[in-house]
């Protein structure tokens, strides 16, 4: 497999080691070419059904409903179970903003919960205190590929009669107690953006075992067209249809998903080996009940390192190594503050993660020598700091 993107360059440096890039090869090209030759390029065609069925089966679920993005998958999932104004949805304070946007789109209120300090996922021990008589959904996010503590979450949901919608956008192939992410809640949502473990360029998927939810999601994502009269609409629907071209790419990617997941895990284990003895760096964890797919290889830069997270990112960029900072806390997002949400709320673990966290180059196509270069550069940067006279 070869990446179709050329390595970017920065001024004064050699080729950039990118934080992530897709791996596309002849199979994707063949399937897309088939779409073009047959004129099945829009939201109908054999690849849509094949990708939906194949990905649902991979997740050990009955139904897959393809969408235009992970964000629209989340919105569609919530709409399909009737979430709307007056409802509350419990969601982590540490997540990508699309998770909360999807709740806002329904008119429901997002209610934040702080993160666990080791997995960086939503802390189940803090969920109960946020439940009210308006709570309808718990929306856990499997951050950076490590599955949430789903047994505890499902137990809470059962006690309070709540839906559980997994945001598994970053967790293709992750497992919790031997079960695939996506099959752990009542319904789940995935993203196939270009940096995800498998990609369709842009795209998403809702997966579920619930017949009624699947039927409703399929209706709503296609403008809620009546099954009896084409242009009669009994509900407010959305145009969230994935194209056959995107699904063709997705199906080709799905056929090699096990290799792509294995590459992410192999890269993470090599990073762990090379960075484990560097003072001031906290490495990602993998709990014994979990299979972490390391969508992104994230680390925390502690005070002992000698540089701040931001300073290290600048130094790495100067050396041709691309990184990304961790997500910005939801309660500190200007868009939500403007709406009057989360006023005065504090989430100390989330805030610390946002200040200290970054992820290193993490693509499935990363080479061992690139990982070695990244780790050696980090060690050299820290060594120079220690050599500076006080």
FIKOLTOR-142613 format. One line per 8 residues: their letters; for each residue x, y, z of N, C-alpha, C, O. Coordinates in steps of 0.02 Angstrom, whole numbers. Example, Ala and Ser with C-alpha at 12.3 -4.5 7.8 and 13.67 -1.06 7.14 Angstrom:
BEGIN
AS	660:-284:390:615:-225:390:660:-165:390:712:-166:423  642:-112:354:684:-53:357:645:2:394:670:57:402 $
// end
This chain:
BEGIN
XXXXXXXX	42:-60:0:0:0:0:44:62:0:96:64:31  21:112:-35:58:175:-37:11:232:-22:-47:231:-42  35:282:13:-5:342:24:-7:384:-38:43:392:-72  -66:411:-54:-71:451:-114:-50:523:-102:-42:561:-150  -42:542:-40:-22:610:-26:54:615:-24:88:572:4  80:666:-55:152:678:-50:168:708:17:129:747:45  225:690:43:247:718:106:258:793:99:291:817:53  229:830:147:237:902:145:306:923:170:340:885:204 $
XXXXXXXX	327:983:151:391:1009:174:382:1074:212:334:1110:199  427:1088:257:427:1152:292:492:1188:275:543:1156:261  490:1252:277:548:1292:258:608:1274:301:605:1273:362  662:1260:267:724:1246:302:728:1175:329:775:1159:366  679:1132:313:681:1064:339:672:1014:283:650:1032:228  688:952:297:676:900:248:602:883:246:562:917:277  585:830:211:515:810:206:483:803:275:512:774:321  423:830:281:386:827:343:361:756:356:335:723:311 $
XXXXXXXX	368:732:417:334:671:438:265:691:460:257:723:512  213:673:422:146:698:437:116:664:498:134:608:515  69:699:530:37:670:589:-6:611:569:-15:564:609  -33:612:509:-72:555:484:-86:565:410:-94:621:387  -88:511:373:-109:514:303:-142:448:284:-124:396:312  -188:450:237:-223:388:218:-179:343:176:-131:365:145  -196:279:176:-163:229:134:-213:206:82:-261:172:98  -201:223:19:-245:205:-36:-204:170:-89:-147:189:-102 $
XXXXXXXX	-233:118:-120:-195:82:-171:-239:63:-230:-291:94:-242  -219:12:-266:-253:-6:-328:-325:-27:-319:-367:-16:-363  -342:-57:-262:-411:-80:-251:-459:-22:-247:-513:-24:-277  -441:31:-211:-484:91:-209:-493:120:-279:-548:139:-299  -438:123:-316:-441:150:-384:-486:107:-429:-526:134:-468  -482:42:-422:-523:-3:-463:-597:6:-448:-638:9:-493  -614:10:-384:-684:16:-365:-713:84:-386:-769:88:-410  -674:137:-377:-698:203:-398:-705:206:-474:-753:235:-500 $
XXXXXXXX	-657:177:-509:-661:175:-582:-724:138:-605:-755:158:-654  -742:86:-570:-804:49:-585:-865:94:-578:-911:92:-619  -866:136:-525:-921:184:-516:-925:231:-576:-979:244:-602  -868:256:-597:-867:305:-652:-888:273:-718:-924:303:-758  -865:212:-730:-881:178:-793:-955:160:-798:-983:160:-852  -985:145:-740:-1055:125:-740:-1103:183:-727:-1164:174:-730  -1076:242:-713:-1115:302:-698:-1151:300:-631:-1193:343:-617  -1135:252:-588:-1164:251:-521:-1119:291:-474:-1077:263:-439 $
XXXXXXXX	-1128:357:-475:-1082:401:-438:-1116:436:-379:-1081:466:-338  -1182:433:-374:-1217:469:-321:-1233:422:-263:-1191:381:-245  -1292:428:-234:-1306:392:-172:-1342:326:-183:-1369:298:-136  -1343:301:-244:-1367:234:-259:-1311:195:-291:-1266:224:-323  -1312:130:-283:-1260:89:-313:-1240:32:-268:-1255:32:-208  -1206:-17:-297:-1191:-79:-260:-1142:-69:-202:-1143:-108:-155  -1100:-18:-207:-1050:-9:-155:-1079:17:-90:-1053:3:-36  -1133:56:-94:-1166:81:-33:-1188:22:10:-1170:17:69 $
XXXXXXXX	-1227:-22:-19:-1253:-80:18:-1197:-125:42:-1198:-149:99  -1148:-137:0:-1093:-182:18:-1053:-153:76:-1033:-190:121  -1041:-88:75:-1003:-56:129:-1043:-55:194:-1016:-70:247  -1107:-37:190:-1148:-37:250:-1152:-106:282:-1143:-113:342  -1165:-156:242:-1171:-223:268:-1104:-249:295:-1101:-280:348  -1051:-235:258:-985:-259:278:-961:-227:342:-933:-261:385  -970:-161:347:-946:-128:407:-988:-146:468:-961:-156:523  -1054:-152:460:-1096:-174:515:-1075:-243:539:-1070:-256:599 $
XXXXXXXX	-1062:-288:492:-1041:-356:509:-974:-354:546:-964:-391:594  -928:-311:524:-864:-304:558:-873:-283:631:-836:-304:675  -923:-240:643:-938:-216:711:-983:-263:750:-1003:-247:806  -999:-321:721:-1045:-369:753:-1113:-339:764:-1145:-350:816  -1137:-300:715:-1203:-270:718:-1244:-291:656:-1216:-312:606  -1310:-284:661:-1355:-304:607:-1359:-252:552:-1365:-269:493  -1357:-188:572:-1372:-135:524:-1317:-82:522:-1289:-63:573  -1303:-58:461:-1260:0:451:-1295:50:407:-1324:31:355 $
XXXXXXXX	-1293:113:427:-1325:167:388:-1271:218:373:-1250:255:417  -1249:220:310:-1194:265:290:-1218:337:287:-1275:350:268  -1175:384:306:-1191:455:307:-1133:495:277:-1082:467:255  -1142:560:276:-1093:605:245:-1033:619:289:-981:641:264  -1038:608:355:-983:622:401:-997:590:468:-1053:566:481  -947:590:511:-958:567:579:-1005:613:617:-1044:590:659  -1002:677:602:-1046:726:635:-1119:713:617:-1162:712:661  -1133:702:553:-1202:689:533:-1225:621:558:-1284:611:570 $
XXXXXXXX	-1179:573:565:-1197:509:595:-1221:518:666:-1271:488:687  -1186:560:704:-1207:574:773:-1275:608:776:-1318:589:816  -1284:658:734:-1348:694:732:-1405:646:712:-1458:646:742  -1392:605:661:-1442:558:638:-1460:508:693:-1518:491:703  -1410:483:728:-1422:435:782:-1467:465:836:-1515:433:858  -1452:526:856:-1492:558:908:-1563:572:884:-1611:562:920  -1568:596:822:-1635:610:793:-1675:546:787:-1736:547:795  -1642:490:772:-1677:427:761:-1706:397:825:-1751:356:822 $
XXXXXXXX	-1681:418:882:-1710:395:945:-1752:450:978:-1771:444:1037  -1766:503:940:-1815:553:962:-1788:606:1008:-1828:638:1044  -1723:617:1009:-1695:668:1054:-1710:737:1026:-1702:750:966  -1732:783:1070:-1751:850:1048:-1752:900:1105:-1726:885:1158  -1781:958:1094:-1783:1011:1146:-1812:985:1211:-1861:948:1213  -1779:1006:1266:-1800:985:1332:-1763:924:1357:-1764:911:1417  -1730:887:1312:-1691:828:1332:-1620:848:1351:-1596:901:1331  -1588:805:1389:-1518:814:1407:-1477:753:1385:-1501:696:1390 $
XXXXXXXX	-1417:766:1362:-1372:713:1340:-1306:720:1377:-1274:773:1373  -1285:668:1412:-1223:669:1448:-1165:652:1401:-1168:603:1364  -1113:693:1403:-1059:688:1354:-994:709:1389:-995:748:1436  -937:683:1367:-874:702:1399:-855:775:1386:-869:802:1332  -824:806:1435:-797:874:1426:-736:872:1380:-719:921:1348  -703:814:1378:-644:805:1336:-664:764:1275:-668:703:1278  -677:799:1220:-695:766:1158:-684:815:1101:-669:874:1112  -693:791:1040:-693:834:982:-760:870:979:-811:840:996 $
XXXXXXXX	-761:932:958:-820:974:965:-880:948:925:-937:965:943  -870:908:874:-925:882:834:-974:843:877:-1034:843:863  -949:809:929:-993:770:972:-1046:815:1004:-1105:797:1006  -1025:872:1029:-1072:918:1061:-1114:955:1010:-1172:969:1022  -1084:972:953:-1123:1003:899:-1184:961:882:-1239:988:873  -1175:896:876:-1230:852:857:-1287:856:907:-1346:854:888  -1271:862:971:-1323:870:1022:-1359:936:1013:-1420:940:1017  -1320:989:1001:-1349:1055:992:-1397:1055:932:-1450:1087:935 $
XXXXXXXX	-1379:1020:879:-1422:1019:819:-1492:993:834:-1541:1014:803  -1498:947:883:-1564:919:899:-1606:966:943:-1666:956:950  -1574:1017:972:-1608:1060:1019:-1601:1037:1091:-1626:1070:1136  -1569:980:1101:-1558:954:1169:-1500:991:1203:-1464:1029:1171  -1493:979:1268:-1441:1013:1307:-1384:964:1322:-1396:911:1350  -1322:981:1304:-1265:940:1323:-1247:951:1396:-1245:1007:1420  -1234:896:1431:-1214:898:1501:-1146:864:1507:-1139:806:1489  -1096:901:1532:-1027:877:1529:-1007:836:1590:-1032:846:1645 $
XXXXXXXX	-961:789:1578:-930:749:1631:-855:748:1618:-833:744:1561  -816:752:1672:-743:754:1666:-715:687:1644:-750:636:1643  -651:687:1625:-617:628:1598:-582:588:1652:-567:614:1706  -569:524:1637:-524:484:1677:-452:507:1663:-436:522:1605  -409:510:1713:-341:536:1702:-297:488:1662:-247:510:1633  -313:423:1660:-269:377:1624:-292:361:1554:-252:364:1507  -357:344:1544:-381:329:1476:-402:391:1438:-404:390:1377  -417:446:1474:-439:509:1446:-512:505:1422:-537:552:1390 $
XXXXXXXX	-545:450:1437:-616:441:1420:-661:469:1475:-637:486:1529  -725:473:1461:-774:496:1511:-769:453:1574:-762:392:1570  -773:485:1632:-766:450:1696:-834:425:1719:-876:465:1740  -846:359:1717:-911:332:1737:-930:350:1808:-989:356:1824  -880:357:1853:-894:372:1923:-927:440:1932:-956:455:1984  -921:483:1880:-948:551:1886:-1012:561:1845:-1038:616:1841  -1036:507:1814:-1095:514:1772:-1159:522:1814:-1201:564:1798  -1166:481:1865:-1229:481:1903:-1248:549:1930:-1307:568:1930 $
XXXXXXXX	-1199:587:1953:-1213:653:1982:-1238:703:1931:-1263:756:1950  -1232:686:1867:-1255:732:1814:-1323:712:1785:-1349:747:1741  -1351:657:1808:-1415:633:1783:-1473:671:1815:-1474:679:1876  -1520:694:1775:-1581:726:1799:-1641:691:1768:-1633:642:1730  -1701:716:1783:-1761:685:1754:-1767:701:1680:-1812:675:1646  -1723:744:1654:-1724:760:1582:-1671:722:1543:-1670:725:1481  -1628:685:1577:-1575:648:1543:-1605:591:1502:-1646:552:1527  -1585:587:1439:-1610:535:1394:-1555:491:1366:-1567:433:1347 $
XXXXXXXX	-1493:517:1363:-1439:482:1329:-1373:491:1366:-1359:545:1392  -1333:439:1368:-1262:444:1384:-1224:434:1319:-1236:385:1283  -1180:481:1303:-1143:479:1239:-1068:475:1253:-1034:525:1252  -1043:414:1267:-971:407:1279:-931:411:1215:-956:392:1162  -870:436:1219:-826:442:1161:-763:401:1176:-730:411:1226  -747:355:1131:-687:314:1138:-627:355:1114:-608:352:1056  -598:393:1159:-547:443:1142:-483:411:1116:-454:367:1147  -463:433:1057:-399:414:1025:-392:338:1016:-337:313:1007 $
XXXXXXXX	-449:301:1020:-447:230:1006:-450:184:1065:-451:123:1056  -452:211:1127:-459:169:1186:-532:166:1207:-561:219:1221  -563:107:1209:-634:104:1225:-649:126:1297:-609:116:1342  -707:155:1305:-730:177:1371:-746:117:1416:-749:60:1393  -756:131:1479:-776:81:1528:-851:66:1519:-893:90:1558  -866:28:1468:-935:21:1446:-978:-21:1493:-1039:-11:1495  -950:-67:1529:-990:-106:1576:-1022:-61:1628:-1082:-68:1642  -984:-16:1656:-1010:31:1706:-1061:78:1675:-1113:94:1705 $
XXXXXXXX	-1046:101:1614:-1091:148:1580:-1158:115:1565:-1211:145:1575  -1156:54:1540:-1218:18:1523:-1258:2:1586:-1320:1:1584  -1224:-11:1641:-1259:-24:1704:-1296:38:1727:-1354:33:1749  -1264:96:1722:-1297:159:1740:-1356:172:1694:-1410:191:1716  -1346:161:1630:-1399:173:1581:-1459:128:1595:-1516:151:1590  -1446:66:1611:-1501:20:1626:-1540:41:1688:-1602:37:1689  -1505:64:1738:-1538:84:1801:-1583:144:1789:-1637:148:1819  -1562:191:1746:-1600:253:1736:-1639:253:1669:-1667:304:1650 $
XXXXXXXX	-1640:196:1636:-1678:189:1573:-1655:240:1520:-1696:277:1492  -1590:241:1508:-1561:289:1461:-1534:253:1399:-1514:195:1403  -1535:288:1343:-1501:264:1284:-1425:274:1291:-1403:320:1325  -1387:230:1260:-1315:239:1255:-1297:241:1181:-1306:193:1145  -1270:299:1160:-1247:309:1091:-1171:315:1093:-1145:365:1117  -1136:266:1067:-1063:269:1066:-1039:316:1011:-1062:312:954  -994:360:1027:-956:396:977:-891:357:967:-843:365:1005  -891:316:915:-834:273:901:-795:299:841:-763:260:806 $
XXXXXXXX	-799:364:829:-767:394:770:-692:380:766:-664:377:712  -661:369:824:-588:360:828:-569:288:845:-511:275:861  -617:242:842:-606:177:874:-623:118:829:-647:67:854  -613:123:764:-625:66:720:-582:7:742:-521:11:743  -615:-48:760:-578:-108:779:-560:-113:852:-535:-165:873  -573:-61:891:-559:-65:963:-606:-115:995:-661:-128:970  -585:-144:1051:-626:-194:1085:-627:-182:1160:-579:-157:1190  -684:-201:1189:-692:-198:1262:-720:-265:1285:-775:-284:1266 $
XXXXXXXX	-681:-300:1326:-700:-367:1349:-719:-412:1291:-767:-451:1294  -679:-407:1237:-688:-451:1180:-742:-431:1132:-753:-466:1082  -777:-377:1144:-830:-353:1100:-807:-290:1064:-774:-248:1093  -825:-284:1000:-803:-228:959:-837:-162:980:-896:-161:996  -798:-109:979:-827:-42:985:-878:-34:929:-865:-53:872  -935:-7:946:-989:-3:898:-1045:-52:914:-1102:-41:895  -1028:-106:951:-1078:-155:971:-1093:-152:1045:-1130:-194:1072  -1065:-103:1079:-1068:-101:1152:-1128:-62:1179:-1153:-78:1233 $
XXXXXXXX	-1150:-11:1141:-1208:29:1161:-1270:8:1123:-1271:-45:1091  -1321:51:1125:-1382:37:1088:-1374:54:1013:-1403:21:970  -1335:105:1000:-1316:121:932:-1251:161:935:-1233:189:987  -1216:162:879:-1148:189:879:-1134:227:815:-1167:217:764  -1085:272:818:-1070:315:761:-995:314:747:-954:317:792  -979:310:682:-910:310:659:-898:366:609:-944:391:577  -835:386:604:-813:434:554:-765:400:507:-727:357:527  -767:421:443:-719:396:393:-682:454:361:-665:452:301 $
XXXXXXXX	-668:505:401:-626:561:378:-557:535:358:-539:479:377  -520:574:321:-457:551:291:-406:526:341:-364:485:324  -409:549:403:-359:527:452:-382:469:495:-345:446:539  -442:444:482:-467:387:522:-434:322:498:-403:320:446  -442:269:538:-408:206:523:-430:179:456:-388:154:419  -495:184:439:-515:176:369:-552:239:349:-584:272:390  -549:255:285:-574:320:263:-617:313:200:-609:266:161  -663:360:192:-698:370:128:-687:442:104:-723:466:61 $
XXXXXXXX	-637:475:132:-624:546:119:-663:588:169:-634:615:216  -728:593:160:-775:616:210:-829:562:214:-844:529:163  -857:551:271:-909:501:277:-917:477:348:-875:490:391  -973:442:361:-986:416:427:-1033:357:423:-1055:337:369  -1049:328:481:-1093:270:483:-1125:266:552:-1093:275:603  -1190:251:552:-1225:231:613:-1232:155:610:-1254:128:559  -1215:120:664:-1225:48:667:-1268:32:729:-1262:65:780  -1310:-19:722:-1355:-37:777:-1383:-107:766:-1381:-133:710 $
XXXXXXXX	-1408:-136:819:-1445:-200:815:-1520:-188:823:-1559:-236:822  -1539:-126:832:-1609:-108:844:-1646:-98:777:-1631:-52:741  -1693:-142:762:-1728:-139:698:-1763:-72:687:-1757:-42:634  -1800:-49:738:-1838:13:732:-1794:73:722:-1809:117:681  -1739:76:760:-1692:133:753:-1661:133:684:-1654:186:654  -1641:75:660:-1611:71:593:-1659:94:539:-1640:131:494  -1722:73:545:-1772:94:495:-1783:169:497:-1788:201:445  -1786:198:558:-1796:270:564:-1735:308:538:-1743:359:504 $
XXXXXXXX	-1676:285:553:-1615:318:530:-1610:317:454:-1592:367:423  -1627:261:424:-1625:256:352:-1674:303:319:-1661:331:266  -1733:311:351:-1784:357:325:-1760:429:330:-1763:467:281  -1737:449:389:-1720:519:401:-1659:542:361:-1656:600:341  -1612:497:349:-1551:519:314:-1564:532:240:-1523:564:206  -1621:508:215:-1637:515:144:-1698:561:134:-1744:546:96  -1697:618:171:-1749:669:165:-1819:643:184:-1869:674:168  -1821:586:219:-1884:557:243:-1934:547:186:-1994:561:194 $
XXXXXXXX	-1910:523:130:-1955:508:74:-2005:454:95:-1986:404:125  -2067:463:78:-2118:413:91:-2103:350:49:-2081:355:-8  -2116:292:78:-2107:230:42:-2165:218:-7:-2159:175:-51  -2220:255:1:-2279:245:-42:-2283:296:-98:-2299:279:-155  -2268:359:-82:-2270:412:-132:-2205:450:-130:-2187:478:-78  -2169:452:-185:-2100:476:-187:-2092:545:-156:-2046:554:-116  -2133:592:-173:-2122:660:-149:-2171:680:-93:-2188:739:-86  -2192:630:-54:-2232:642:6:-2187:630:66:-2156:577:72 $
XXXXXXXX	-2184:679:111:-2138:676:168:-2177:685:233:-2208:738:243  -2176:635:276:-2213:638:339:-2170:661:397:-2195:673:452  -2105:667:386:-2058:688:439:-2009:739:410:-2002:745:349  -1976:775:454:-1921:819:434:-1859:775:427:-1835:747:477  -1833:770:367:-1775:728:356:-1713:769:339:-1714:830:339  -1659:734:326:-1594:764:311:-1565:733:248:-1580:675:232  -1525:770:214:-1487:741:158:-1418:723:183:-1371:761:177  -1413:663:212:-1351:639:241:-1326:578:202:-1295:533:231 $
XXXXXXXX	-1339:575:137:-1324:516:97:-1251:514:76:-1225:562:46  -1218:459:90:-1151:446:64:-1156:429:-10:-1206:400:-32  -1106:448:-49:-1106:431:-120:-1078:361:-132:-1042:333:-90  -1096:333:-189:-1070:268:-208:-994:269:-216:-960:220:-203  -968:326:-239:-895:333:-246:-861:328:-178:-810:293:-170  -888:364:-129:-859:360:-62:-864:289:-34:-816:264:-4  -921:258:-44:-930:190:-18:-883:141:-53:-860:93:-22  -867:153:-117:-820:111:-152:-751:115:-119:-717:64:-110 $
XXXXXXXX	-730:176:-102:-667:184:-66:-671:149:2:-624:114:22  -727:159:36:-736:128:102:-733:53:100:-704:21:144  -764:23:50:-763:-50:45:-693:-76:34:-673:-126:64  -655:-43:-9:-586:-63:-20:-545:-56:44:-503:-99:59  -557:-3:82:-523:6:146:-543:-48:196:-501:-74:233  -607:-64:197:-633:-114:245:-600:-182:233:-589:-220:281  -585:-197:171:-554:-261:155:-484:-270:185:-459:-326:190  -454:-215:206:-387:-219:237:-386:-189:307:-333:-170:332 $
XXXXXXXX	-445:-184:338:-449:-150:403:-407:-185:456:-377:-151:498  -404:-250:456:-365:-286:506:-291:-268:502:-257:-260:553  -266:-260:441:-196:-241:431:-184:-169:455:-133:-154:485  -233:-125:441:-225:-55:461:-227:-47:536:-190:-7:564  -271:-84:569:-274:-83:643:-210:-111:672:-181:-82:718  -186:-167:644:-125:-197:670:-66:-150:663:-22:-149:706  -64:-111:609:-9:-63:599:-11:-9:652:41:10:678  -71:17:668:-77:68:720:-52:41:787:-16:76:823 $
XXXXXXXX	-71:-20:803:-49:-49:867:26:-63:867:60:-52:917  52:-86:812:124:-99:807:163:-34:815:214:-33:850  140:19:784:174:83:791:173:107:863:224:131:889  115:100:896:109:123:966:157:84:1011:188:113:1055  162:19:1001:206:-21:1043:279:-2:1033:319:-3:1080  296:17:971:365:38:958:378:106:991:431:117:1021  330:152:985:336:215:1021:346:203:1096:390:232:1127  304:160:1125:309:146:1196:379:123:1215:407:144:1266 $
XXXXXXXX	405:79:1175:472:52:1189:525:106:1188:571:106:1229  521:152:1140:572:203:1132:565:262:1179:614:297:1193  504:274:1204:492:333:1245:481:318:1319:475:364:1360  480:254:1337:460:235:1405:506:263:1459:485:273:1516  569:276:1442:617:299:1493:630:374:1489:675:399:1523  592:410:1449:603:482:1443:566:517:1500:504:516:1501  602:549:1546:568:583:1601:523:640:1576:541:676:1529  465:647:1607:421:702:1589:372:686:1534:335:731:1512 $
XXXXXXXX	370:624:1511:321:604:1460:277:549:1489:302:498:1512  212:560:1487:163:509:1507:136:476:1443:110:510:1399  143:411:1439:123:373:1380:50:351:1385:22:349:1439  20:335:1328:-50:311:1329:-54:242:1361:-5:204:1361  -113:225:1387:-122:161:1421:-164:114:1378:-197:135:1330  -162:52:1397:-209:2:1370:-229:-42:1429:-190:-83:1452  -290:-32:1454:-313:-72:1510:-321:-145:1490:-329:-161:1431  -317:-189:1539:-317:-261:1524:-381:-285:1490:-379:-334:1453 $
XXXXXXXX	-437:-251:1502:-500:-272:1472:-511:-240:1403:-562:-252:1371  -462:-200:1380:-472:-161:1320:-421:-178:1266:-366:-202:1280  -441:-166:1204:-395:-166:1147:-395:-96:1119:-443:-74:1088  -340:-61:1130:-331:8:1107:-305:6:1035:-254:-27:1022  -338:40:989:-315:41:920:-270:101:905:-246:108:849  -260:145:955:-213:200:948:-225:239:883:-179:248:843  -288:261:873:-302:302:814:-250:358:809:-222:371:755  -237:391:866:-182:437:870:-140:419:931:-167:401:984 $
XXXXXXXX	-75:422:923:-30:406:978:-19:470:1019:20:513:1001  -56:474:1075:-54:534:1116:-8:527:1175:-2:474:1205  26:581:1193:69:584:1253:54:648:1291:28:696:1264  71:647:1355:66:707:1397:137:731:1413:181:692:1431  147:797:1408:211:828:1423:207:859:1493:173:910:1503  240:828:1541:239:850:1611:293:902:1623:338:912:1582  288:934:1682:337:986:1700:409:960:1699:455:997:1681  417:898:1718:484:868:1722:520:867:1654:581:863:1652 $
XXXXXXXX	482:871:1600:513:867:1534:558:927:1522:610:921:1488  540:986:1548:582:1046:1541:557:1095:1490:581:1152:1488  511:1075:1447:478:1118:1398:403:1108:1404:380:1055:1425  366:1159:1386:293:1151:1384:274:1111:1322:314:1101:1276  213:1087:1322:187:1052:1263:194:1094:1200:217:1070:1148  173:1157:1205:176:1201:1146:247:1213:1122:260:1213:1061  293:1221:1168:363:1232:1149:391:1169:1114:428:1175:1065  373:1111:1139:396:1050:1107:367:1043:1037:402:1022:991 $
XXXXXXXX	304:1060:1028:273:1056:961:309:1102:912:319:1083:854  327:1161:934:363:1208:890:431:1179:871:451:1182:812  466:1152:920:532:1124:906:528:1064:859:570:1056:815  477:1023:867:469:965:823:452:987:752:476:958:703  411:1038:746:394:1063:679:456:1089:643:464:1078:583  500:1123:680:562:1148:651:606:1091:624:646:1101:579  597:1032:654:635:974:633:598:931:581:620:877:564  540:957:558:504:921:506:458:867:532:444:818:496 $
XXXXXXXX	434:874:594:390:824:623:324:858:642:323:904:683  271:836:611:205:866:623:171:834:683:174:773:692  140:875:725:103:851:783:37:889:787:24:935:749  -6:868:834:-68:903:848:-78:906:923:-61:859:959  -105:961:947:-123:966:1017:-186:927:1031:-225:912:985  -198:910:1094:-259:876:1114:-320:923:1105:-312:983:1093  -379:894:1110:-440:933:1103:-445:988:1155:-421:981:1211  -476:1043:1136:-490:1099:1181:-551:1082:1222:-599:1055:1194 $
XXXXXXXX	-553:1096:1287:-610:1077:1329:-676:1107:1304:-678:1165:1282  -728:1068:1308:-793:1091:1283:-819:1151:1323:-850:1196:1294  -806:1153:1388:-833:1208:1429:-795:1274:1418:-816:1327:1441  -739:1270:1382:-700:1330:1367:-706:1351:1294:-671:1397:1272  -750:1319:1256:-758:1336:1185:-799:1401:1179:-854:1405:1206  -772:1451:1143:-808:1515:1136:-878:1508:1108:-923:1544:1128  -887:1461:1062:-954:1453:1031:-1006:1435:1084:-1063:1458:1080  -987:1394:1132:-1034:1373:1184:-1041:1427:1238:-1095:1436:1266 $
XXXXXXXX	-987:1461:1252:-991:1516:1300:-1038:1571:1275:-1075:1600:1314  -1036:1584:1209:-1081:1633:1179:-1154:1613:1187:-1198:1656:1190  -1167:1548:1191:-1235:1522:1200:-1256:1520:1273:-1313:1504:1289  -1209:1535:1318:-1224:1532:1389:-1218:1463:1419:-1242:1450:1474  -1186:1417:1383:-1178:1349:1407:-1116:1343:1452:-1066:1377:1441  -1120:1300:1502:-1064:1278:1544:-1033:1335:1585:-975:1330:1605  -1071:1388:1597:-1044:1446:1633:-1020:1425:1703:-1057:1395:1741  -958:1443:1718:-929:1430:1784:-911:1357:1797:-888:1341:1852 $
XXXXXXXX	-920:1313:1749:-905:1242:1759:-830:1230:1754:-795:1261:1714  -806:1183:1794:-735:1165:1795:-727:1090:1788:-764:1051:1819  -680:1070:1746:-666:999:1736:-590:992:1736:-558:994:1684  -561:983:1796:-488:987:1803:-448:936:1762:-395:953:1736  -472:875:1757:-435:825:1718:-435:845:1644:-382:843:1611  -492:865:1618:-497:887:1549:-452:946:1535:-417:948:1484  -452:994:1581:-410:1054:1572:-336:1036:1571:-298:1064:1532  -316:989:1614:-245:968:1615:-226:932:1551:-172:943:1524 $
XXXXXXXX	-271:889:1527:-257:853:1465:-249:902:1407:-204:895:1365  -292:952:1404:-290:1001:1350:-225:1042:1351:-201:1064:1299  -197:1052:1410:-136:1091:1416:-73:1050:1402:-23:1076:1377  -76:986:1418:-15:945:1416:-12:895:1358:42:869:1343  -68:883:1324:-72:828:1277:-56:847:1205:-74:901:1181  -21:802:1170:-11:808:1098:-8:739:1069:8:691:1104  -22:733:1004:-10:669:973:41:674:918:46:724:882  80:620:914:136:615:868:113:584:803:57:559:799 $
XXXXXXXX	155:584:751:136:550:689:110:480:703:141:441:739  52:463:674:15:404:695:-15:363:639:-50:314:653  -2:379:576:-34:344:521:-14:271:516:40:252:539  -58:231:487:-44:160:479:17:147:434:48:94:439  33:194:391:90:186:346:157:210:374:207:211:339  157:229:437:218:254:469:272:200:469:258:142:484  333:219:454:388:172:452:426:173:519:426:223:554  458:117:535:496:112:597:550:166:601:561:195:654 $
XXXXXXXX	582:180:545:635:231:547:607:300:559:641:343:587  545:312:539:513:377:554:497:382:629:506:435:659  473:327:658:459:327:730:525:338:768:527:375:817  577:305:746:643:314:778:665:386:773:692:414:821  655:417:715:675:487:706:635:533:753:663:578:784  570:521:758:528:562:803:553:556:875:562:606:909  564:494:898:583:484:967:653:511:982:666:540:1034  699:501:935:766:527:944:766:603:946:803:633:985 $
XXXXXXXX	725:633:904:719:707:904:692:733:970:717:783:996  643:699:997:615:719:1062:669:715:1116:676:760:1157  707:661:1115:761:653:1165:815:707:1157:841:733:1206  832:723:1094:882:775:1082:858:843:1105:896:881:1134  795:858:1092:767:922:1114:769:927:1190:789:979:1217  749:875:1224:752:876:1297:824:881:1322:837:916:1370  870:846:1289:940:848:1309:969:918:1303:1007:939:1347  951:954:1250:975:1023:1242:950:1068:1298:986:1111:1322 $
XXXXXX	888:1058:1318:860:1098:1373:899:1086:1437:914:1133:1474  914:1023:1451:950:1006:1512:1022:1034:1511:1051:1046:1564  1049:1043:1451:1118:1068:1445:1124:1143:1453:1179:1170:1460  1067:1179:1451:1069:1251:1456:1090:1271:1527:1059:1249:1576  1142:1313:1535:1164:1334:1602:1108:1371:1638:1074:1413:1609  1100:1356:1701:1049:1389:1742:1077:1455:1769:1042:1491:1805 $
// end
